[in-house]
């Protein structure tokens, strides 16, 4: 069975800069999975530190409203969707063997989670244009860096993680 993992589509990340196209693509992927009655699981990065970017007491750490319905939400505190969460048992309980990953931040939680999922035996599809980052080329002092393309290329070169675009669903 297939499942969609929507990683950290939280206001604090989504609204950090113009991510409208990525959010539109994420919505399309969610709609596609809903139309097939396939499991959709959201992750939400939260931390206890009141000074932290994802402090659980802040209003903007919630997942953007237009995505979540009656879906499972797994909270996490690391870049991996599996570390110290019950996601693996949720997926196994639903008979999931194949997962697709979309969400934020491409170069952290999405990439780490794709690799961690593969390490746990899942067939992984990384939907490059339905992932985005609050960061850009200036963050990494690499002029012209396209974070999504770079991460997608590296994962694709691994020959174990399938990288596609939204229209290829």
Buried (B, 14 or more C-beta within 10 A) or exposed (E): EBBBBBBBBBBBBBEBEEBEEBBEBBBBBBEBBEEEEBBBBBBBBBBEEEEBBBBBEBEBBBBBEEBBEEBBEBBBBBBBBBEEBEBBEBBEEBEBEBBBBBBBBBBBBBBBBBBBBBEBEBBBBBBBBBBBBBBEEEEEEEEEBEBBEBBBEEBBEBEEBBBBEBEEB
